[in-house]
């Protein structure tokens, strides 16, 4: 009995891969309030910040 070679699936490349970090400094009170609100709204702080950044870029990006 011979072993057949395994098929290897090519890795999918995501167009907007999250490969960078942004470090910000805020007061611990603001951080706590933000995290609590995100939890109440069933979202994550990272998701909300990414959404803000994308909207900010779209709004302020110069037209080509």
CHARMM-style PDB file with segment names, atoms N, HN, CA, C and O in Angstrom:
ATOM      1  N   UNK     1       0.847  -1.174   0.000  1.00  0.00      PROA
ATOM      2  CA  UNK     1       0.000   0.000   0.000  1.00  0.00      PROA
ATOM      3  C   UNK     1       0.895   1.241   0.000  1.00  0.00      PROA
ATOM      4  O   UNK     1       1.790   1.360   0.837  1.00  0.00      PROA
ATOM      5  N   UNK     2       0.661   2.145  -0.916  1.00  0.00      PROA
ATOM      6  HN  UNK     2      -0.066   2.048  -1.596  1.00  0.00      PROA
ATOM      7  CA  UNK     2       1.482   3.351  -0.995  1.00  0.00      PROA
ATOM      8  C   UNK     2       0.708   4.531  -0.458  1.00  0.00      PROA
ATOM      9  O   UNK     2      -0.506   4.646  -0.630  1.00  0.00      PROA
ATOM     10  N   UNK     3       1.431   5.385   0.185  1.00  0.00      PROA
ATOM     11  HN  UNK     3       2.416   5.292   0.325  1.00  0.00      PROA
ATOM     12  CA  UNK     3       0.800   6.597   0.710  1.00  0.00      PROA
ATOM     13  C   UNK     3       0.708   7.633  -0.395  1.00  0.00      PROA
ATOM     14  O   UNK     3       1.689   7.918  -1.082  1.00  0.00      PROA
ATOM     15  N   UNK     4      -0.465   8.183  -0.556  1.00  0.00      PROA
ATOM     16  HN  UNK     4      -1.262   7.952   0.001  1.00  0.00      PROA
ATOM     17  CA  UNK     4      -0.609   9.245  -1.556  1.00  0.00      PROA
ATOM     18  C   UNK     4      -0.170  10.565  -0.934  1.00  0.00      PROA
ATOM     19  O   UNK     4      -0.362  10.783   0.262  1.00  0.00      PROA
ATOM     20  N   UNK     5       0.419  11.446  -1.740  1.00  0.00      PROA
ATOM     21  HN  UNK     5       0.575  11.269  -2.712  1.00  0.00      PROA
ATOM     22  CA  UNK     5       0.873  12.731  -1.182  1.00  0.00      PROA
ATOM     23  C   UNK     5      -0.311  13.558  -0.692  1.00  0.00      PROA
ATOM     24  O   UNK     5      -1.373  13.593  -1.314  1.00  0.00      PROA
ATOM     25  N   UNK     6      -0.098  14.213   0.427  1.00  0.00      PROA
ATOM     26  HN  UNK     6       0.764  14.185   0.932  1.00  0.00      PROA
ATOM     27  CA  UNK     6      -1.152  15.055   0.990  1.00  0.00      PROA
ATOM     28  C   UNK     6      -1.265  16.338   0.191  1.00  0.00      PROA
ATOM     29  O   UNK     6      -0.262  16.925  -0.216  1.00  0.00      PROA
ATOM     30  N   UNK     7      -2.485  16.759  -0.026  1.00  0.00      PROA
ATOM     31  HN  UNK     7      -3.300  16.282   0.305  1.00  0.00      PROA
ATOM     32  CA  UNK     7      -2.702  18.032  -0.712  1.00  0.00      PROA
ATOM     33  C   UNK     7      -2.584  19.154   0.311  1.00  0.00      PROA
ATOM     34  O   UNK     7      -3.202  19.111   1.375  1.00  0.00      PROA
ATOM     35  N   UNK     8      -1.801  20.132  -0.019  1.00  0.00      PROA
ATOM     36  HN  UNK     8      -1.298  20.167  -0.883  1.00  0.00      PROA
ATOM     37  CA  UNK     8      -1.604  21.272   0.868  1.00  0.00      PROA
ATOM     38  C   UNK     8      -2.383  22.447   0.305  1.00  0.00      PROA
ATOM     39  O   UNK     8      -2.186  22.855  -0.839  1.00  0.00      PROA
ATOM     40  N   UNK     9      -3.271  22.982   1.132  1.00  0.00      PROA
ATOM     41  HN  UNK     9      -3.431  22.650   2.062  1.00  0.00      PROA
ATOM     42  CA  UNK     9      -4.052  24.139   0.700  1.00  0.00      PROA
ATOM     43  C   UNK     9      -3.180  25.384   0.742  1.00  0.00      PROA
ATOM     44  O   UNK     9      -2.463  25.613   1.716  1.00  0.00      PROA
ATOM     45  N   UNK    10      -3.241  26.186  -0.310  1.00  0.00      PROA
ATOM     46  HN  UNK    10      -3.824  26.000  -1.101  1.00  0.00      PROA
ATOM     47  CA  UNK    10      -2.480  27.449  -0.254  1.00  0.00      PROA
ATOM     48  C   UNK    10      -3.087  28.371   0.792  1.00  0.00      PROA
ATOM     49  O   UNK    10      -4.305  28.417   0.966  1.00  0.00      PROA
ATOM     50  N   UNK    11      -2.224  29.103   1.485  1.00  0.00      PROA
ATOM     51  HN  UNK    11      -1.235  29.065   1.344  1.00  0.00      PROA
ATOM     52  CA  UNK    11      -2.713  30.018   2.506  1.00  0.00      PROA
ATOM     53  C   UNK    11      -3.394  31.200   1.848  1.00  0.00      PROA
ATOM     54  O   UNK    11      -2.908  31.748   0.858  1.00  0.00      PROA
ATOM     55  N   UNK    12      -4.525  31.584   2.412  1.00  0.00      PROA
ATOM     56  HN  UNK    12      -4.921  31.140   3.215  1.00  0.00      PROA
ATOM     57  CA  UNK    12      -5.242  32.750   1.907  1.00  0.00      PROA
ATOM     58  C   UNK    12      -4.564  34.007   2.427  1.00  0.00      PROA
ATOM     59  O   UNK    12      -4.214  34.098   3.603  1.00  0.00      PROA
ATOM     60  N   UNK    13      -4.385  34.962   1.549  1.00  0.00      PROA
ATOM     61  HN  UNK    13      -4.670  34.888   0.593  1.00  0.00      PROA
ATOM     62  CA  UNK    13      -3.777  36.229   1.940  1.00  0.00      PROA
ATOM     63  C   UNK    13      -4.891  37.251   2.111  1.00  0.00      PROA
ATOM     64  O   UNK    13      -5.622  37.551   1.167  1.00  0.00      PROA
ATOM     65  N   UNK    14      -5.013  37.775   3.309  1.00  0.00      PROA
ATOM     66  HN  UNK    14      -4.419  37.531   4.075  1.00  0.00      PROA
ATOM     67  CA  UNK    14      -6.029  38.780   3.578  1.00  0.00      PROA
ATOM     68  C   UNK    14      -5.530  40.126   3.077  1.00  0.00      PROA
ATOM     69  O   UNK    14      -4.380  40.491   3.320  1.00  0.00      PROA
ATOM     70  N   UNK    15      -6.386  40.870   2.377  1.00  0.00      PROA
ATOM     71  HN  UNK    15      -7.320  40.574   2.179  1.00  0.00      PROA
ATOM     72  CA  UNK    15      -5.934  42.149   1.819  1.00  0.00      PROA
ATOM     73  C   UNK    15      -5.543  43.176   2.875  1.00  0.00      PROA
ATOM     74  O   UNK    15      -4.595  43.931   2.662  1.00  0.00      PROA
ATOM     75  N   UNK    16      -6.230  43.229   3.986  1.00  0.00      PROA
ATOM     76  HN  UNK    16      -7.000  42.616   4.159  1.00  0.00      PROA
ATOM     77  CA  UNK    16      -5.935  44.201   5.041  1.00  0.00      PROA
ATOM     78  C   UNK    16      -5.512  43.482   6.314  1.00  0.00      PROA
ATOM     79  O   UNK    16      -6.119  43.650   7.372  1.00  0.00      PROA
ATOM     80  N   UNK    17      -4.475  42.692   6.195  1.00  0.00      PROA
ATOM     81  HN  UNK    17      -3.981  42.556   5.336  1.00  0.00      PROA
ATOM     82  CA  UNK    17      -3.992  41.911   7.331  1.00  0.00      PROA
ATOM     83  C   UNK    17      -3.561  42.834   8.468  1.00  0.00      PROA
ATOM     84  O   UNK    17      -2.870  43.831   8.256  1.00  0.00      PROA
ATOM     85  N   UNK    18      -3.980  42.480   9.661  1.00  0.00      PROA
ATOM     86  HN  UNK    18      -4.541  41.671   9.833  1.00  0.00      PROA
ATOM     87  CA  UNK    18      -3.619  43.261  10.853  1.00  0.00      PROA
ATOM     88  C   UNK    18      -2.210  42.865  11.278  1.00  0.00      PROA
ATOM     89  O   UNK    18      -2.019  41.862  11.966  1.00  0.00      PROA
ATOM     90  N   UNK    19      -1.230  43.656  10.863  1.00  0.00      PROA
ATOM     91  HN  UNK    19      -1.386  44.470  10.303  1.00  0.00      PROA
ATOM     92  CA  UNK    19       0.153  43.298  11.140  1.00  0.00      PROA
ATOM     93  C   UNK    19       0.925  44.407  11.855  1.00  0.00      PROA
ATOM     94  O   UNK    19       2.155  44.402  11.867  1.00  0.00      PROA
ATOM     95  N   UNK    20       0.207  45.344  12.443  1.00  0.00      PROA
ATOM     96  HN  UNK    20      -0.793  45.348  12.434  1.00  0.00      PROA
ATOM     97  CA  UNK    20       0.872  46.454  13.111  1.00  0.00      PROA
ATOM     98  C   UNK    20       0.094  46.838  14.364  1.00  0.00      PROA
ATOM     99  O   UNK    20      -1.086  46.515  14.500  1.00  0.00      PROA
ATOM    100  N   UNK    21       0.766  47.526  15.269  1.00  0.00      PROA
ATOM    101  HN  UNK    21       1.725  47.788  15.158  1.00  0.00      PROA
ATOM    102  CA  UNK    21       0.130  47.971  16.504  1.00  0.00      PROA
ATOM    103  C   UNK    21       0.270  49.472  16.639  1.00  0.00      PROA
ATOM    104  O   UNK    21       1.208  50.072  16.116  1.00  0.00      PROA
ATOM    105  N   UNK    22      -0.677  50.073  17.350  1.00  0.00      PROA
ATOM    106  HN  UNK    22      -1.440  49.585  17.775  1.00  0.00      PROA
ATOM    107  CA  UNK    22      -0.647  51.496  17.654  1.00  0.00      PROA
ATOM    108  C   UNK    22      -0.758  51.623  19.167  1.00  0.00      PROA
ATOM    109  O   UNK    22      -1.733  51.169  19.764  1.00  0.00      PROA
ATOM    110  N   UNK    23       0.221  52.228  19.770  1.00  0.00      PROA
ATOM    111  HN  UNK    23       1.014  52.597  19.285  1.00  0.00      PROA
ATOM    112  CA  UNK    23       0.238  52.395  21.220  1.00  0.00      PROA
ATOM    113  C   UNK    23      -0.202  53.812  21.548  1.00  0.00      PROA
ATOM    114  O   UNK    23       0.375  54.778  21.047  1.00  0.00      PROA
ATOM    115  N   UNK    24      -1.230  53.938  22.395  1.00  0.00      PROA
ATOM    116  HN  UNK    24      -1.698  53.154  22.802  1.00  0.00      PROA
ATOM    117  CA  UNK    24      -1.703  55.264  22.805  1.00  0.00      PROA
ATOM    118  C   UNK    24      -1.689  55.353  24.321  1.00  0.00      PROA
ATOM    119  O   UNK    24      -1.785  54.343  25.019  1.00  0.00      PROA
ATOM    120  N   UNK    25      -1.571  56.559  24.812  1.00  0.00      PROA
ATOM    121  HN  UNK    25      -1.493  57.379  24.245  1.00  0.00      PROA
ATOM    122  CA  UNK    25      -1.587  56.780  26.263  1.00  0.00      PROA
ATOM    123  C   UNK    25      -2.859  57.555  26.594  1.00  0.00      PROA
ATOM    124  O   UNK    25      -3.089  58.645  26.070  1.00  0.00      PROA
ATOM    125  N   UNK    26      -3.677  56.983  27.465  1.00  0.00      PROA
ATOM    126  HN  UNK    26      -3.490  56.098  27.891  1.00  0.00      PROA
ATOM    127  CA  UNK    26      -4.889  57.644  27.938  1.00  0.00      PROA
ATOM    128  C   UNK    26      -4.977  57.439  29.445  1.00  0.00      PROA
ATOM    129  O   UNK    26      -4.281  56.597  30.012  1.00  0.00      PROA
ATOM    130  N   UNK    27      -5.834  58.211  30.076  1.00  0.00      PROA
ATOM    131  HN  UNK    27      -6.400  58.895  29.615  1.00  0.00      PROA
ATOM    132  CA  UNK    27      -5.984  58.056  31.526  1.00  0.00      PROA
ATOM    133  C   UNK    27      -6.649  56.710  31.825  1.00  0.00      PROA
ATOM    134  O   UNK    27      -7.419  56.186  31.020  1.00  0.00      PROA
ATOM    135  N   UNK    28      -6.338  56.175  32.981  1.00  0.00      PROA
ATOM    136  HN  UNK    28      -5.712  56.600  33.636  1.00  0.00      PROA
ATOM    137  CA  UNK    28      -6.916  54.885  33.361  1.00  0.00      PROA
ATOM    138  C   UNK    28      -8.431  54.985  33.500  1.00  0.00      PROA
ATOM    139  O   UNK    28      -9.144  54.015  33.243  1.00  0.00      PROA
ATOM    140  N   UNK    29      -8.923  56.152  33.903  1.00  0.00      PROA
ATOM    141  HN  UNK    29      -8.344  56.940  34.112  1.00  0.00      PROA
ATOM    142  CA  UNK    29     -10.373  56.350  34.031  1.00  0.00      PROA
ATOM    143  C   UNK    29     -11.049  56.260  32.666  1.00  0.00      PROA
ATOM    144  O   UNK    29     -12.063  55.579  32.512  1.00  0.00      PROA
ATOM    145  N   UNK    30     -10.484  56.949  31.679  1.00  0.00      PROA
ATOM    146  HN  UNK    30      -9.660  57.502  31.804  1.00  0.00      PROA
ATOM    147  CA  UNK    30     -11.049  56.892  30.322  1.00  0.00      PROA
ATOM    148  C   UNK    30     -10.995  55.471  29.772  1.00  0.00      PROA
ATOM    149  O   UNK    30     -11.943  55.007  29.139  1.00  0.00      PROA
ATOM    150  N   UNK    31      -9.891  54.790  30.016  1.00  0.00      PROA
ATOM    151  HN  UNK    31      -9.121  55.168  30.531  1.00  0.00      PROA
ATOM    152  CA  UNK    31      -9.747  53.418  29.534  1.00  0.00      PROA
ATOM    153  C   UNK    31     -10.820  52.526  30.139  1.00  0.00      PROA
ATOM    154  O   UNK    31     -11.482  51.773  29.425  1.00  0.00      PROA
ATOM    155  N   UNK    32     -10.992  52.609  31.448  1.00  0.00      PROA
ATOM    156  HN  UNK    32     -10.455  53.221  32.028  1.00  0.00      PROA
ATOM    157  CA  UNK    32     -11.999  51.794  32.137  1.00  0.00      PROA
ATOM    158  C   UNK    32     -13.395  52.063  31.582  1.00  0.00      PROA
ATOM    159  O   UNK    32     -14.147  51.129  31.304  1.00  0.00      PROA
ATOM    160  N   UNK    33     -13.743  53.342  31.420  1.00  0.00      PROA
ATOM    161  HN  UNK    33     -13.133  54.102  31.645  1.00  0.00      PROA
ATOM    162  CA  UNK    33     -15.059  53.703  30.899  1.00  0.00      PROA
ATOM    163  C   UNK    33     -15.252  53.170  29.484  1.00  0.00      PROA
ATOM    164  O   UNK    33     -16.318  52.654  29.148  1.00  0.00      PROA
ATOM    165  N   UNK    34     -14.221  53.296  28.662  1.00  0.00      PROA
ATOM    166  HN  UNK    34     -13.355  53.715  28.935  1.00  0.00      PROA
ATOM    167  CA  UNK    34     -14.299  52.834  27.275  1.00  0.00      PROA
ATOM    168  C   UNK    34     -14.479  51.321  27.211  1.00  0.00      PROA
ATOM    169  O   UNK    34     -15.332  50.824  26.476  1.00  0.00      PROA
ATOM    170  N   UNK    35     -13.684  50.597  27.974  1.00  0.00      PROA
ATOM    171  HN  UNK    35     -12.991  51.001  28.572  1.00  0.00      PROA
ATOM    172  CA  UNK    35     -13.779  49.132  28.000  1.00  0.00      PROA
ATOM    173  C   UNK    35     -15.160  48.692  28.486  1.00  0.00      PROA
ATOM    174  O   UNK    35     -15.766  47.795  27.900  1.00  0.00      PROA
ATOM    175  N   UNK    36     -15.655  49.314  29.546  1.00  0.00      PROA
ATOM    176  HN  UNK    36     -15.163  50.043  30.022  1.00  0.00      PROA
ATOM    177  CA  UNK    36     -16.975  48.962  30.078  1.00  0.00      PROA
ATOM    178  C   UNK    36     -18.071  49.214  29.052  1.00  0.00      PROA
ATOM    179  O   UNK    36     -18.959  48.381  28.873  1.00  0.00      PROA
ATOM    180  N   UNK    37     -18.012  50.361  28.377  1.00  0.00      PROA
ATOM    181  HN  UNK    37     -17.290  51.038  28.522  1.00  0.00      PROA
ATOM    182  CA  UNK    37     -19.015  50.664  27.351  1.00  0.00      PROA
ATOM    183  C   UNK    37     -18.954  49.663  26.202  1.00  0.00      PROA
ATOM    184  O   UNK    37     -19.991  49.220  25.708  1.00  0.00      PROA
ATOM    185  N   UNK    38     -17.768  49.312  25.785  1.00  0.00      PROA
ATOM    186  HN  UNK    38     -16.926  49.671  26.186  1.00  0.00      PROA
ATOM    187  CA  UNK    38     -17.626  48.332  24.709  1.00  0.00      PROA
ATOM    188  C   UNK    38     -18.239  46.996  25.113  1.00  0.00      PROA
ATOM    189  O   UNK    38     -18.929  46.360  24.317  1.00  0.00      PROA
ATOM    190  N   UNK    39     -17.989  46.574  26.344  1.00  0.00      PROA
ATOM    191  HN  UNK    39     -17.428  47.091  26.990  1.00  0.00      PROA
ATOM    192  CA  UNK    39     -18.567  45.319  26.823  1.00  0.00      PROA
ATOM    193  C   UNK    39     -20.088  45.392  26.855  1.00  0.00      PROA
ATOM    194  O   UNK    39     -20.763  44.442  26.459  1.00  0.00      PROA
ATOM    195  N   UNK    40     -20.635  46.519  27.325  1.00  0.00      PROA
ATOM    196  HN  UNK    40     -20.087  47.291  27.646  1.00  0.00      PROA
ATOM    197  CA  UNK    40     -22.088  46.696  27.366  1.00  0.00      PROA
ATOM    198  C   UNK    40     -22.689  46.651  25.966  1.00  0.00      PROA
ATOM    199  O   UNK    40     -23.810  46.178  25.782  1.00  0.00      PROA
ATOM    200  N   UNK    41     -21.943  47.144  24.983  1.00  0.00      PROA
ATOM    201  HN  UNK    41     -21.032  47.528  25.133  1.00  0.00      PROA
ATOM    202  CA  UNK    41     -22.416  47.185  23.599  1.00  0.00      PROA
ATOM    203  C   UNK    41     -22.020  45.940  22.812  1.00  0.00      PROA
ATOM    204  O   UNK    41     -22.207  45.883  21.596  1.00  0.00      PROA
ATOM    205  N   UNK    42     -21.469  44.938  23.509  1.00  0.00      PROA
ATOM    206  HN  UNK    42     -21.317  44.984  24.497  1.00  0.00      PROA
ATOM    207  CA  UNK    42     -21.065  43.668  22.905  1.00  0.00      PROA
ATOM    208  C   UNK    42     -20.112  43.871  21.726  1.00  0.00      PROA
ATOM    209  O   UNK    42     -20.310  43.317  20.645  1.00  0.00      PROA
ATOM    210  N   UNK    43     -19.090  44.667  21.956  1.00  0.00      PROA
ATOM    211  HN  UNK    43     -18.929  45.117  22.835  1.00  0.00      PROA
ATOM    212  CA  UNK    43     -18.056  44.898  20.955  1.00  0.00      PROA
ATOM    213  C   UNK    43     -16.714  44.926  21.673  1.00  0.00      PROA
ATOM    214  O   UNK    43     -16.659  44.829  22.899  1.00  0.00      PROA
ATOM    215  N   UNK    44     -15.654  45.058  20.926  1.00  0.00      PROA
ATOM    216  HN  UNK    44     -15.699  45.137  19.930  1.00  0.00      PROA
ATOM    217  CA  UNK    44     -14.334  45.134  21.557  1.00  0.00      PROA
ATOM    218  C   UNK    44     -13.753  46.527  21.363  1.00  0.00      PROA
ATOM    219  O   UNK    44     -14.101  47.235  20.418  1.00  0.00      PROA
ATOM    220  N   UNK    45     -12.872  46.902  22.263  1.00  0.00      PROA
ATOM    221  HN  UNK    45     -12.590  46.327  23.030  1.00  0.00      PROA
ATOM    222  CA  UNK    45     -12.219  48.206  22.162  1.00  0.00      PROA
ATOM    223  C   UNK    45     -11.425  48.289  20.863  1.00  0.00      PROA
ATOM    224  O   UNK    45     -11.462  49.308  20.175  1.00  0.00      PROA
ATOM    225  N   UNK    46     -10.716  47.228  20.531  1.00  0.00      PROA
ATOM    226  HN  UNK    46     -10.686  46.400  21.090  1.00  0.00      PROA
ATOM    227  CA  UNK    46      -9.914  47.219  19.304  1.00  0.00      PROA
ATOM    228  C   UNK    46     -10.789  47.410  18.071  1.00  0.00      PROA
ATOM    229  O   UNK    46     -10.429  48.158  17.162  1.00  0.00      PROA
ATOM    230  N   UNK    47     -11.927  46.743  18.038  1.00  0.00      PROA
ATOM    231  HN  UNK    47     -12.219  46.135  18.777  1.00  0.00      PROA
ATOM    232  CA  UNK    47     -12.838  46.868  16.894  1.00  0.00      PROA
ATOM    233  C   UNK    47     -13.320  48.305  16.747  1.00  0.00      PROA
ATOM    234  O   UNK    47     -13.360  48.842  15.640  1.00  0.00      PROA
ATOM    235  N   UNK    48     -13.683  48.921  17.853  1.00  0.00      PROA
ATOM    236  HN  UNK    48     -13.651  48.486  18.753  1.00  0.00      PROA
ATOM    237  CA  UNK    48     -14.181  50.297  17.800  1.00  0.00      PROA
ATOM    238  C   UNK    48     -13.094  51.280  17.378  1.00  0.00      PROA
ATOM    239  O   UNK    48     -13.365  52.218  16.629  1.00  0.00      PROA
ATOM    240  N   UNK    49     -11.883  51.074  17.847  1.00  0.00      PROA
ATOM    241  HN  UNK    49     -11.664  50.311  18.455  1.00  0.00      PROA
ATOM    242  CA  UNK    49     -10.784  51.961  17.462  1.00  0.00      PROA
ATOM    243  C   UNK    49     -10.445  51.778  15.987  1.00  0.00      PROA
ATOM    244  O   UNK    49     -10.205  52.759  15.282  1.00  0.00      PROA
ATOM    245  N   UNK    50     -10.422  50.524  15.510  1.00  0.00      PROA
ATOM    246  HN  UNK    50     -10.616  49.728  16.083  1.00  0.00      PROA
ATOM    247  CA  UNK    50     -10.173  50.287  14.076  1.00  0.00      PROA
ATOM    248  C   UNK    50     -11.245  50.946  13.231  1.00  0.00      PROA
ATOM    249  O   UNK    50     -10.944  51.545  12.199  1.00  0.00      PROA
ATOM    250  N   UNK    51     -12.504  50.840  13.665  1.00  0.00      PROA
ATOM    251  HN  UNK    51     -12.749  50.353  14.504  1.00  0.00      PROA
ATOM    252  CA  UNK    51     -13.614  51.451  12.931  1.00  0.00      PROA
ATOM    253  C   UNK    51     -13.447  52.973  12.887  1.00  0.00      PROA
ATOM    254  O   UNK    51     -13.671  53.597  11.850  1.00  0.00      PROA
ATOM    255  N   UNK    52     -13.053  53.564  14.015  1.00  0.00      PROA
ATOM    256  HN  UNK    52     -12.871  53.057  14.858  1.00  0.00      PROA
ATOM    257  CA  UNK    52     -12.823  55.006  14.053  1.00  0.00      PROA
ATOM    258  C   UNK    52     -11.716  55.403  13.080  1.00  0.00      PROA
ATOM    259  O   UNK    52     -11.863  56.367  12.329  1.00  0.00      PROA
ATOM    260  N   UNK    53     -10.609  54.662  13.094  1.00  0.00      PROA
ATOM    261  HN  UNK    53     -10.490  53.879  13.704  1.00  0.00      PROA
ATOM    262  CA  UNK    53      -9.471  54.982  12.227  1.00  0.00      PROA
ATOM    263  C   UNK    53      -9.864  54.891  10.758  1.00  0.00      PROA
ATOM    264  O   UNK    53      -9.523  55.773   9.970  1.00  0.00      PROA
ATOM    265  N   UNK    54     -10.578  53.831  10.382  1.00  0.00      PROA
ATOM    266  HN  UNK    54     -10.855  53.114  11.022  1.00  0.00      PROA
ATOM    267  CA  UNK    54     -11.006  53.686   8.983  1.00  0.00      PROA
ATOM    268  C   UNK    54     -11.919  54.833   8.561  1.00  0.00      PROA
ATOM    269  O   UNK    54     -11.778  55.370   7.463  1.00  0.00      PROA
ATOM    270  N   UNK    55     -12.857  55.208   9.435  1.00  0.00      PROA
ATOM    271  HN  UNK    55     -12.972  54.772  10.327  1.00  0.00      PROA
ATOM    272  CA  UNK    55     -13.755  56.325   9.134  1.00  0.00      PROA
ATOM    273  C   UNK    55     -13.009  57.641   9.024  1.00  0.00      PROA
ATOM    274  O   UNK    55     -13.305  58.456   8.151  1.00  0.00      PROA
ATOM    275  N   UNK    56     -12.050  57.851   9.902  1.00  0.00      PROA
ATOM    276  HN  UNK    56     -11.810  57.189  10.612  1.00  0.00      PROA
ATOM    277  CA  UNK    56     -11.241  59.074   9.895  1.00  0.00      PROA
ATOM    278  C   UNK    56     -10.441  59.182   8.603  1.00  0.00      PROA
ATOM    279  O   UNK    56     -10.369  60.251   7.997  1.00  0.00      PROA
ATOM    280  N   UNK    57      -9.840  58.069   8.186  1.00  0.00      PROA
ATOM    281  HN  UNK    57      -9.899  57.201   8.678  1.00  0.00      PROA
ATOM    282  CA  UNK    57      -9.067  58.058   6.942  1.00  0.00      PROA
ATOM    283  C   UNK    57      -9.978  58.350   5.756  1.00  0.00      PROA
ATOM    284  O   UNK    57      -9.647  59.166   4.896  1.00  0.00      PROA
ATOM    285  N   UNK    58     -11.124  57.681   5.716  1.00  0.00      PROA
ATOM    286  HN  UNK    58     -11.393  57.018   6.415  1.00  0.00      PROA
ATOM    287  CA  UNK    58     -12.058  57.866   4.602  1.00  0.00      PROA
ATOM    288  C   UNK    58     -12.537  59.312   4.528  1.00  0.00      PROA
ATOM    289  O   UNK    58     -12.623  59.888   3.444  1.00  0.00      PROA
ATOM    290  N   UNK    59     -12.844  59.890   5.672  1.00  0.00      PROA
ATOM    291  HN  UNK    59     -12.774  59.422   6.553  1.00  0.00      PROA
ATOM    292  CA  UNK    59     -13.355  61.261   5.727  1.00  0.00      PROA
ATOM    293  C   UNK    59     -12.297  62.286   5.330  1.00  0.00      PROA
ATOM    294  O   UNK    59     -12.611  63.272   4.664  1.00  0.00      PROA
ATOM    295  N   UNK    60     -11.061  62.066   5.728  1.00  0.00      PROA
ATOM    296  HN  UNK    60     -10.806  61.265   6.270  1.00  0.00      PROA
ATOM    297  CA  UNK    60     -10.015  63.067   5.556  1.00  0.00      PROA
ATOM    298  C   UNK    60      -9.019  62.775   4.446  1.00  0.00      PROA
ATOM    299  O   UNK    60      -8.099  63.562   4.222  1.00  0.00      PROA
ATOM    300  N   UNK    61      -9.183  61.667   3.752  1.00  0.00      PROA
ATOM    301  HN  UNK    61      -9.930  61.027   3.934  1.00  0.00      PROA
ATOM    302  CA  UNK    61      -8.259  61.300   2.683  1.00  0.00      PROA
ATOM    303  C   UNK    61      -8.435  62.253   1.506  1.00  0.00      PROA
ATOM    304  O   UNK    61      -9.556  62.467   1.046  1.00  0.00      PROA
ATOM    305  N   UNK    62      -7.341  62.825   1.017  1.00  0.00      PROA
ATOM    306  HN  UNK    62      -6.430  62.652   1.391  1.00  0.00      PROA
ATOM    307  CA  UNK    62      -7.460  63.729  -0.128  1.00  0.00      PROA
ATOM    308  C   UNK    62      -7.933  62.976  -1.370  1.00  0.00      PROA
ATOM    309  O   UNK    62      -7.552  61.828  -1.599  1.00  0.00      PROA
ATOM    310  N   UNK    63      -8.762  63.637  -2.158  1.00  0.00      PROA
ATOM    311  HN  UNK    63      -9.072  64.569  -1.971  1.00  0.00      PROA
ATOM    312  CA  UNK    63      -9.259  63.035  -3.395  1.00  0.00      PROA
ATOM    313  C   UNK    63      -8.131  62.977  -4.418  1.00  0.00      PROA
ATOM    314  O   UNK    63      -7.339  63.912  -4.535  1.00  0.00      PROA
ATOM    315  N   UNK    64      -8.063  61.885  -5.150  1.00  0.00      PROA
ATOM    316  HN  UNK    64      -8.706  61.125  -5.055  1.00  0.00      PROA
ATOM    317  CA  UNK    64      -7.011  61.735  -6.177  1.00  0.00      PROA
ATOM    318  C   UNK    64      -7.432  62.336  -7.476  1.00  0.00      PROA
ATOM    319  OT1 UNK    64      -6.676  62.302  -8.447  1.00  0.00      PROA
TER     320      UNK     64
END
